[in-house]
Amino acid sequence: MISADDFIRLPYTRDLTEGGIAYAVRSLPHTYDRMGGSLYSRLRRIVGGVAAELAFRRYLSEMSVPFDVKGLTPFTEPDKYDVALGGHRCDLKTFVTSKRNQITAMRRNPTLVLRAPALIPADQFSGENHSDHDLYLFAFLLGLTTNSSEEIQTAVDAGQPTYLIHPLRPEWSHPAIWAPLGKLSLKSECSAAVTLEVGGQNAEREFLTRRYTLEPLTRVVVDLQLYSLAYLHIESIPDARIGVHSGARGEIYLVSPHEWGNIWIYGMETWLTGYLTREEFRRKASTIFAGSRVFQYSKTQTKNMSVPVNDLRPLKELFERVKEWEEKKKTW
């Protein structure tokens, strides 16, 4: 069992969100959405998960804890594992906590987290290619998000960074038939020039991005041979529609001003709570059914396996053991 004193609090820096966004915008068409909610909520969960992983790896490096990232997941493949410690595959499960009142309560009384469930989606836990020696680590990322145009504008007025994105529909971002989109052209109905970034894959599924300046009502041709178009990114909320035309599809895809979402996470800190082996988790776990209210969510979207956070093992003990394992290897 652990106490709140066992939590490892990691500082949050802007580059963690930037790294999370770089991964998220490329992975969206290839990730399985078991949580439900908007595409923007889904993207923010990915951003938060990657940001916590990067902070975790930074901490391991600073504390001289040996690890490797051989199983790091390419954005086009399902999750494998995040890092390996002492030869054990690790899976870091991160819960993004974005409600102001909950963040305030957690920082005032960290013991609240001990009663929270450490959750793993049941279908993921029962998946193949797992070992009982695999390690599950659980983290809480404390950070605010913007969920409306008004909140985005408030962030802009406060001088905060944003990352506005529109993920395209699956028939554009992950088409069933891998064929060229043909000549792509962009057009803006905005009252002033805007800078637009497009991201998608070519014939070899290499991910490409390119930025263009769109003058009002002036067509701009995309000089990339794309087979998929995953997202559009703009620097500020436009005042009118922006369109993409595909010669091969014979279709114009229009994005209205309200169809942009901000996936920037305004992180404060990440709490690493504890860990269990897969075998221990299975032995201790109970089932939480979809629709249940838990500490992390007002309503769970999928069936989960659950162990109370206070039943986890302390991470610092694990890290010391990893150092010992690695030292022993040197003497063999």
N, C-alpha and C positions, 0 to 999 in steps of 0.2 A: 504493500500500500504506500501511497505517497501523500505528502502534505503540500500546501501552497508554497512552502519554502523550497520545495523541490523544483518548482517551475523555473525554467530558464527564459529570461526575458531578453529578446533580441531587439536592438534598435532598428528603426525603419528609415530607409533612405530612398530618395526619389528614383534612383537607378533600379530598385527592386520592382517598382511598378512598370518602369520602362521595359525591363526584361520580360515581365509577365505579359505585357501588351504585345511585344514582338513575337512571342510564342502563340498567344491567344488568337491573333488575327489570322495566323497561318493554320491553326489547328481546327478552327471552328467547323469546317465542312467534314472533318474526319473524326469528330468526337461523338460518343454516344450520350445523348441527353436523357439521363434517368431522373433528373430533379424537377423538370418542368419549369414553368415561368417564361419570362421574355428572353429573347435572344441576348439582350444586353445583360440581364442577370446571369445568364449562362457564361457569357464572355467574362464578366467580372469574377465569377467563381474560378475560371481558368487563370485569370490574371493573379488572383489571390493565392491560388495553389502554387503557381510557379514562383511568385515573389517569396512565399514562405520557404520553398525549397532552396532558392538562391541564398536567402538569409541563413538557412540551416547549414548549407555548404560553406558559407563564409565563416560561420561560427566554428565548424569543425577544423577549418584551416587555421584559424586564429588560436585554437586550443591545441593544435598539433595532434588532432585525432585522425589517424590514417583512414582514408576512405577511397572508394573509386566510384566512377559514374559510367561503368561499362554498359549498364542497362538503361541508360538515359533514353527516353522515348522520343523517336522522331515524330514530328507533328502529323505524319500520315499514318501512324500505327497506333494500335490500342496501347494503354498503359502497361508497362512492364514493371520497372521499379525505379526509384529515384536515385538512391545511392546504395552502396554495399559497405557494411561495417564488419570487419573481421571475417569476411567470406559470407556473411548473412545478407540476403537481399532485404532492403528496407523499403517500406511504402509509407510516405508521410501523408497523413490525412489532415487537411487543413479546413477549419471552419471559419469563414469570414464573418466577423461580428461587426455590423455597421449601424446598429441602433444606438443613438447617443445616450439614452438613459441606461441601456445595458452596459455600454462601455464604461460609463461613469460608475455604475454599481460594481463592476468587476474590478476596476482600479481601486475603488475604495475598500472593497472586501474580496480579495482574490479567492477566498475559500468557497465562494459561490460556485466556482468552476468545478470544484471537487464533486459536486452533486450532478454535474452535467453528464450525459451519456457520451462515451467514445463510440462513434457510429461507423459502421462499414456496411454499404449496401449489400443486401443478402445475395443478390445475383453475382456481384463482384467477388464476395468472399467464397462462394462455391465454385468459382471459375477454375479452369484447368491451369496447369503449370505452376502450382503453388507447392511450397514445402512447409512442413510443420516448423521448420527452423527459420522461416521468414520472420521479419520483425515489422510490426505495425507501430508507428510513432504518431502521436496526435498533437496538433497545434491549433491555437486560436489566433487569428490575425485580427487585430483591433484597427479598424479603419473606416472612415466615412465614405459614402458613395452618393451620387446624384441620381435621382430617379424620375425627374421631371424637367421640363424646359425651364421652369422657374428656379429650381435648385441649381441647374447648370449655369443660369445667368448670375445667380448669387455667387457661385464659385468664381466666375469670370470677373465680376465686380470686385471680388476680394483679392484678385491677382493670383488665383490658384490655377495650376495647369489643368488642361482638359485633353481628352482624346475622343473626338466625335467620330462615330463610325456608323455605317449602314451595311449590315451583312446582307448579301443578296440571297434570293430564294434558292433552294437546292438545285433546281433545274439549270441555274447559272453557276452556282458555286461547286456543285458536285454532280454533274450531269451523268445520267445512266449510260449514255453513249459518248465515248471520248473522241470528240471531233472538234475541229477548229471553230471558234466563234465568228471567224471571218473578220471583215473590216469593222472595227469598233470605233465609234465616234461619241464624243461627249458634247453636251450643250447645257448652258446655264441660262435660266430666266431671271437671275438675280440682278439687282440694280447696280452692282459694282463687281469688279473682277474678283474671282475667288480662286484659291489654290486647292486642287483636288488630287488626292493620291488614289491610284487603283492598285489592287493586288490580286494576283491569280497565278495559274500554272500554265506552263507551255506543254508541248507534246510529250516531253520527257518527264513531266510532272515536277519540274523545277519551279520553285516559287519565285515570282518576279514582282517588283513594285516599280511604279513610275509616277512622278508628279507632273501635273499640268496646270498652267494658268488659264482659266476660262474667262474670257471677256463676255459681257452680256450678249446673249443671243448670237454667239459666234461658235460655229461647230469646230471642234478640235479632234483630229484623228489620233487614235492611240497607236504608237509605233511599236507595239508588242504583238507577237503572234500567240494569242492566248487560247487555251482550250477550256479554261474555267475562269470565272471572275468571282472571287470570294467576297471582296468588300470594297467600299468606297470610304475614304477618310477625308474630312474637311477640317479646317482650323477653327472655324466659328460657325454658329448656327446660321444657315443661309436665310435670306428673306423671301426666297421663291424656290421653285422646283429645279432639280438638276436631273438630266436624262442621259441614259446610255443606249445607244442603238447598235445592235448586232446585225451585220449583213447576212450571216448564215442563218440566224434565227428569224430574221425579218420582224423583229420586235423592238419596241422602245420600252425601256425600263425607267419609270419615273419615280423620283424620290422627293417627297414633300418635306417642308421644313420641320414638321413634327416627327418625321421618321428617322431622325438621327438620335443616337444615344451616346452618353459619355461613359466610357468604361475605365476611366482613371479611378484608382483606389487611393484615397488620401490616408495612407497608413500611418499609424502611431507607433505600434510595436507588435511583435509576434511573440506569443507565449508557447514555448515547447513544454508540454505537460508531462508526458510519460510514455511508456512503451509496454508491449507484450509480444511474446512470440505468437505465431499463428496458432500453435497447439494450445497455448494458455488462453488465448482469446476464445477459441472454440469451446473450451471447457467451462469458461466463466460466463459466456454470452447468453443473453436472453433476446427475445424477438420484440422489436418495435414495429408495429404495422403501419402501413401508409395511412396518412390522415391524423397521426398522433401529434400532440403538442409536446415539444421538448425544449430544452434550454436554448438550442441553436435556432430552432425554426418554430414558427407559429403552427405550421402543419407540415409533416413529412410527406414527401411526394412518392416515396417508394418504401418497400419493406427493408428494414435494417436489422443487422445484428448489433447488439449493444452491450458494453461493459461500463460501469461507472468509472469516471476519471480517477476517483480515489482508490480504485482497485488496480491501477496501472503500476508499473515499476519505475523507480527514479532513473532518469536518463544519465545523470552524472556517473552512476555506478556502471552503466553500460559502457560509457566512453572510457572509463578507467580500465574495464575489462578488455576493450578493444586494443588499447595501448599495450596491455600485458600480452595479448595474443600475438601482436605484431612483433614485440620484443623477443618472444619465444621463437618465432619463425627465424629470426636472425641467428639464433644459436644452433639451429638444426643443421 
